[in-house]
């Protein structure tokens, strides 16, 4: 009599990668599956996720320091690629987002940063980060710039577009999208 092998239950919002030595990983979809002797199993969550980059400091074209908080909304599009590269891949997506943010803001004069980042720049950052993410099985849904912190010298002239309270003596004014 052969011993019964345990069954694996895969939830609807996940897939499981079945790693058998010497073979390519198999993707197990939602449902119940019989486990294989010697196999290793890895759960990959397919739900939308977000990763925040808080307080990234970048310089505008005219040298003004601007701080921005960015959220990258993403999901796994290729579970096998993601399983192979997940450890470093999310970090690579974050780095690509930081570099693109620096490039976009670096081409703008300080007074134009608030409006430009709120509109077309977030779409451009998303478009430039997507190919980097796709190499690791990740689909970037959106890159959202949700906080901008500008020096007082810029925040004053663009007060109609950037709002917030500044403690007396503070050198920064917080703005929200």
Order of alpha helices (4+ residues) and beta strands (2+ residues): beta-beta-beta-beta-beta-beta-beta-alpha-alpha-alpha-beta-alpha-beta
